[in-house]
Amino acid sequence: MIGIIDYGMGNLFSVSKALERMNVPYIIGDRPDQIDHCDGYILPGVGAFPDAMKALAEHGFIHFIQQKVESGVPIYGICLGMQLLFEESEEGGHTKGLGLFPGKITKFPGVNEQGNSYKVPHMGWNQLNLRKLDSPIMENVGEEYVYFVHSYVVQTDEDEILYATADYHKEVPAIVGKGNLVASQFHPEKSGRAGIQLLENFCKRIVKQ
């Protein structure tokens, strides 16, 4: 059973519909006790980092998520849900994250190294550049185009957590992973074959079909 973490800032409809299409059983919960029994979790997210961390705290999910990761339970973060897994964000000043991946979240500068302006947010389809192919989560995920919508981007010095990147005037971490923890900056449920494959790879580690 997959637990979808509902803290009031996630696109629950599109994620749940994707799981239904894959015949993956799931439950949505807005408090830890409602989904404590699940075998794995999805942390979706849309909106601002500070608001999301505040909402996670109010719903009692911060310690819950950290504890589940520490005990080896698989968790998948999506979009803002991926960014929350890192140590901190500069959005709205400085906000501490869940600290499960090393690195911080910074805003796209909107100006490239040549001094030319570019559009922020990063919105649209960009091709994946695969970095790590030996993980089961990356099985049959090719260098295809996936769908991004974000103004802030992960900055990390830990190359070993980068499973795939994309190019948008700079290198954008697109899929990150470490042990039982995986996340994507793009929305897998909106990203065609490659995105659904990634989501399916995560789910089949957990759910016996």
C-alpha positions as CSV (number, residue, x, y, z in Angstrom):
1,M,0.0,0.0,0.0
2,I,1.3,3.5,-1.0
3,G,0.5,6.4,1.3
4,I,0.1,9.8,-0.3
5,I,1.1,12.5,2.2
6,D,-1.6,15.2,2.2
7,Y,-0.4,18.4,3.9
8,G,-2.5,20.7,1.8
9,M,0.0,21.6,-0.8
10,G,0.1,18.7,-3.2
11,N,-1.5,17.8,-6.5
12,L,-3.2,14.7,-5.1
13,F,-5.6,14.2,-7.9
14,S,-3.1,13.6,-10.7
15,V,-0.9,11.4,-8.5
16,S,-3.7,9.3,-7.3
17,K,-5.1,8.9,-10.8
18,A,-1.7,7.7,-12.1
19,L,-1.6,5.1,-9.3
20,E,-5.1,3.9,-10.2
21,R,-4.1,3.5,-13.9
22,M,-1.2,1.3,-12.7
23,N,-3.5,-0.7,-10.4
24,V,-1.4,0.3,-7.4
25,P,-3.4,0.5,-4.1
26,Y,-3.0,3.7,-2.2
27,I,-4.4,5.7,0.7
28,I,-4.4,9.5,1.2
29,G,-3.8,10.8,4.7
30,D,-3.5,14.3,6.3
31,R,-2.2,13.0,9.6
32,P,0.5,10.4,10.3
33,D,-1.8,8.0,12.1
34,Q,-4.0,7.7,9.0
35,I,-1.1,6.3,6.9
36,D,1.3,4.9,9.4
37,H,0.8,1.3,8.2
38,C,1.8,1.9,4.5
39,D,4.8,0.2,2.8
40,G,5.9,3.3,1.0
41,Y,5.1,7.0,0.6
42,I,4.7,9.7,-2.0
43,L,5.4,13.3,-1.0
44,P,3.9,15.6,-3.6
45,G,4.2,19.4,-3.5
46,V,3.3,22.6,-5.3
47,G,3.8,26.2,-4.0
48,A,6.3,27.9,-1.8
49,F,9.0,26.1,0.3
50,P,8.4,28.0,3.6
51,D,4.6,27.5,3.4
52,A,5.2,23.8,2.8
53,M,7.5,23.2,5.7
54,K,5.0,25.1,7.9
55,A,2.2,22.9,6.7
56,L,4.2,19.7,7.2
57,A,4.8,20.7,10.8
58,E,1.2,21.6,11.4
59,H,0.1,18.2,10.0
60,G,2.7,16.4,12.1
61,F,4.7,15.0,9.2
62,I,8.2,16.3,9.7
63,H,9.3,13.7,12.3
64,F,7.1,11.1,10.6
65,I,8.9,11.4,7.2
66,Q,12.4,11.6,8.8
67,Q,11.6,8.5,10.9
68,K,10.3,6.5,8.0
69,V,13.4,7.3,5.9
70,E,15.6,6.3,8.8
71,S,13.8,3.0,9.2
72,G,14.2,2.2,5.5
73,V,10.7,2.8,4.2
74,P,10.7,4.0,0.5
75,I,9.7,7.6,-0.1
76,Y,9.3,9.4,-3.4
77,G,9.2,13.3,-3.5
78,I,7.7,15.1,-6.4
79,C,8.5,18.7,-7.5
80,L,8.3,20.8,-4.3
81,G,8.2,17.5,-2.5
82,M,11.7,16.8,-3.8
83,Q,13.0,20.2,-2.7
84,L,11.7,19.7,0.8
85,L,13.9,16.7,1.2
86,F,17.0,18.9,1.1
87,E,18.7,20.8,3.9
88,E,17.5,24.3,3.3
89,S,16.0,26.8,0.8
90,E,16.6,30.5,0.1
91,E,12.9,31.0,-0.9
92,G,11.3,33.6,1.2
93,G,14.6,34.2,3.1
94,H,16.0,31.1,4.7
95,T,14.0,28.0,5.6
96,K,15.3,24.7,7.0
97,G,14.2,21.6,5.0
98,L,13.9,18.0,6.0
99,G,17.6,17.4,5.7
100,L,17.4,14.0,4.0
101,F,19.5,15.0,1.0
102,P,22.6,17.3,1.1
103,G,22.2,20.6,-0.6
104,K,20.1,23.7,-0.8
105,I,17.4,25.2,-3.0
106,T,18.2,28.4,-4.8
107,K,16.3,30.6,-7.3
108,F,17.1,30.4,-11.0
109,P,19.1,33.7,-11.6
110,G,17.2,34.5,-14.8
111,V,20.5,35.5,-16.4
112,N,23.0,33.1,-18.0
113,E,26.8,33.2,-17.9
114,Q,26.8,35.3,-21.1
115,G,24.6,37.9,-19.4
116,N,21.5,37.0,-21.4
117,S,18.1,36.9,-19.7
118,Y,15.9,33.8,-19.7
119,K,12.4,33.0,-18.5
120,V,11.7,32.0,-14.9
121,P,9.9,29.8,-14.0
122,H,11.4,26.9,-15.9
123,M,8.2,25.6,-17.5
124,G,7.9,23.0,-20.2
125,W,9.4,19.8,-21.6
126,N,13.1,19.2,-21.2
127,Q,15.2,16.1,-22.0
128,L,16.7,14.0,-19.3
129,N,20.5,13.4,-19.2
130,L,20.9,10.1,-17.4
131,R,23.7,9.9,-14.8
132,K,23.1,6.7,-12.9
133,L,21.8,3.6,-14.7
134,D,22.5,0.9,-12.2
135,S,19.6,1.7,-9.8
136,P,16.4,-0.3,-10.2
137,I,14.5,3.0,-10.0
138,M,16.0,3.9,-13.4
139,E,15.1,0.7,-15.2
140,N,13.8,1.5,-18.7
141,V,13.8,5.3,-18.1
142,G,15.4,6.7,-21.2
143,E,16.7,10.2,-22.1
144,E,13.2,11.4,-22.9
145,Y,11.4,14.7,-22.4
146,V,9.7,15.3,-19.1
147,Y,7.6,18.2,-17.7
148,F,9.0,20.8,-15.4
149,V,7.4,23.7,-13.6
150,H,9.6,25.4,-11.0
151,S,11.4,28.7,-10.2
152,Y,13.8,27.3,-7.6
153,V,16.4,24.6,-8.3
154,V,18.5,22.1,-6.2
155,Q,22.1,23.0,-5.7
156,T,24.2,20.1,-4.3
157,D,27.9,19.0,-4.4
158,E,27.0,15.4,-3.9
159,D,27.2,14.0,-7.5
160,E,26.4,10.5,-6.3
161,I,22.8,11.4,-5.6
162,L,22.2,12.7,-9.1
163,Y,20.4,10.0,-11.1
164,A,19.5,12.3,-14.0
165,T,19.8,16.0,-14.9
166,A,18.3,18.4,-17.4
167,D,19.6,21.5,-19.0
168,Y,17.9,24.9,-18.5
169,H,20.6,27.5,-18.8
170,K,22.4,25.5,-16.1
171,E,22.4,21.9,-14.9
172,V,19.2,21.0,-13.2
173,P,19.0,18.0,-10.9
174,A,16.0,16.1,-12.3
175,I,16.0,12.8,-10.5
176,V,17.9,12.3,-7.2
177,G,18.2,9.2,-5.0
178,K,19.9,7.7,-2.0
179,G,19.0,4.3,-0.5
180,N,15.3,4.1,0.0
181,L,14.8,7.8,-0.9
182,V,14.1,9.0,-4.5
183,A,12.7,12.2,-5.9
184,S,12.1,14.0,-9.2
185,Q,11.9,17.8,-9.9
186,F,9.5,17.1,-12.7
187,H,6.0,15.7,-12.3
188,P,6.2,12.0,-13.3
189,E,2.4,11.6,-13.6
190,K,2.4,14.4,-16.2
191,S,5.6,13.4,-18.1
192,G,4.6,10.7,-20.5
193,R,6.1,7.3,-20.8
194,A,9.4,8.1,-18.9
195,G,7.6,9.6,-16.0
196,I,5.1,6.8,-15.6
197,Q,8.0,4.3,-15.9
198,L,9.8,6.0,-13.0
199,L,6.7,6.0,-10.9
200,E,6.0,2.4,-11.7
201,N,9.6,1.4,-10.8
202,F,9.1,3.0,-7.4
203,C,5.8,1.3,-6.8
204,K,6.8,-2.1,-7.9
205,R,9.5,-2.2,-5.3
206,I,6.8,-1.9,-2.7
207,V,3.5,-3.3,-4.0
208,K,3.3,-7.0,-5.0
209,Q,1.1,-7.0,-8.1
